Amino acid sequence: MPFLIGLLILIAPRLSIAAIWYFTAWFEGVFETALWPLLGFFFTPFTLLWYSVVENVYGGQWDTLQIVVGVIALLIDLSPSSSKRKKE
């Protein structure tokens, strides 16, 4: 079951964020304003998901593993998608 949840997050991160927000309380108390989750939803969904995991699972403790995975999530969010590339 956790494998399927992880696969859903990788396939549809925005749908996963909406489901987590609707069915759980993970985003409550993590952010002070609604601006950051909203910007994360539209621009950096993987980073938003990882930030909420670090805050809820690891208690907000940013060690080496959390930083490395956070950088990977940010690189995934900022990388160009293959659909935007010109096909020759």
Secondary structure as a PSIPRED ss2 file (coil, helix, strand):
# PSIPRED VFORMAT (PSIPRED V4.0)

   1 M C   1.000  0.000  0.000
   2 P H   0.000  1.000  0.000
   3 F H   0.000  1.000  0.000
   4 L H   0.000  1.000  0.000
   5 I H   0.000  1.000  0.000
   6 G H   0.000  1.000  0.000
   7 L H   0.000  1.000  0.000
   8 L H   0.000  1.000  0.000
   9 I H   0.000  1.000  0.000
  10 L H   0.000  1.000  0.000
  11 I H   0.000  1.000  0.000
  12 A C   1.000  0.000  0.000
  13 P H   0.000  1.000  0.000
  14 R H   0.000  1.000  0.000
  15 L H   0.000  1.000  0.000
  16 S H   0.000  1.000  0.000
  17 I H   0.000  1.000  0.000
  18 A H   0.000  1.000  0.000
  19 A H   0.000  1.000  0.000
  20 I H   0.000  1.000  0.000
  21 W H   0.000  1.000  0.000
  22 Y H   0.000  1.000  0.000
  23 F H   0.000  1.000  0.000
  24 T C   1.000  0.000  0.000
  25 A C   1.000  0.000  0.000
  26 W C   1.000  0.000  0.000
  27 F C   1.000  0.000  0.000
  28 E C   1.000  0.000  0.000
  29 G C   1.000  0.000  0.000
  30 V C   1.000  0.000  0.000
  31 F C   1.000  0.000  0.000
  32 E C   1.000  0.000  0.000
  33 T C   1.000  0.000  0.000
  34 A C   1.000  0.000  0.000
  35 L H   0.000  1.000  0.000
  36 W H   0.000  1.000  0.000
  37 P H   0.000  1.000  0.000
  38 L H   0.000  1.000  0.000
  39 L H   0.000  1.000  0.000
  40 G H   0.000  1.000  0.000
  41 F H   0.000  1.000  0.000
  42 F H   0.000  1.000  0.000
  43 F H   0.000  1.000  0.000
  44 T C   1.000  0.000  0.000
  45 P H   0.000  1.000  0.000
  46 F H   0.000  1.000  0.000
  47 T H   0.000  1.000  0.000
  48 L H   0.000  1.000  0.000
  49 L H   0.000  1.000  0.000
  50 W H   0.000  1.000  0.000
  51 Y H   0.000  1.000  0.000
  52 S H   0.000  1.000  0.000
  53 V H   0.000  1.000  0.000
  54 V H   0.000  1.000  0.000
  55 E H   0.000  1.000  0.000
  56 N H   0.000  1.000  0.000
  57 V H   0.000  1.000  0.000
  58 Y C   1.000  0.000  0.000
  59 G C   1.000  0.000  0.000
  60 G C   1.000  0.000  0.000
  61 Q C   1.000  0.000  0.000
  62 W C   1.000  0.000  0.000
  63 D C   1.000  0.000  0.000
  64 T H   0.000  1.000  0.000
  65 L H   0.000  1.000  0.000
  66 Q H   0.000  1.000  0.000
  67 I H   0.000  1.000  0.000
  68 V H   0.000  1.000  0.000
  69 V H   0.000  1.000  0.000
  70 G H   0.000  1.000  0.000
  71 V H   0.000  1.000  0.000
  72 I H   0.000  1.000  0.000
  73 A H   0.000  1.000  0.000
  74 L H   0.000  1.000  0.000
  75 L H   0.000  1.000  0.000
  76 I H   0.000  1.000  0.000
  77 D H   0.000  1.000  0.000
  78 L H   0.000  1.000  0.000
  79 S C   1.000  0.000  0.000
  80 P C   1.000  0.000  0.000
  81 S C   1.000  0.000  0.000
  82 S H   0.000  1.000  0.000
  83 S H   0.000  1.000  0.000
  84 K H   0.000  1.000  0.000
  85 R C   1.000  0.000  0.000
  86 K C   1.000  0.000  0.000
  87 K C   1.000  0.000  0.000
  88 E C   1.000  0.000  0.000
